[in-house]
């Protein structure tokens, strides 16, 4: 598991109608470092580099690096 557990994709990604990026909701383990890019080997053996952007992340404590929870 490179990034985490995939939970959802947007309709455009699901229908394979966008060629420039995929939008996926992934449950990540907050104890691991966040991946910024990785190589993906396609079925034809071609390797492509995938850049990862996080749409939103909670804040981290600057002293202990623990993710801060949001209370409502």
Buried (B, 14 or more C-beta within 10 A) or exposed (E): EEBBEEEEBEEEBEEEEEEEEEBBEBEBEEEEEEBEEEEEEEEEEEEEEBEEEEEEEEEEEEEEEEEEEEEE
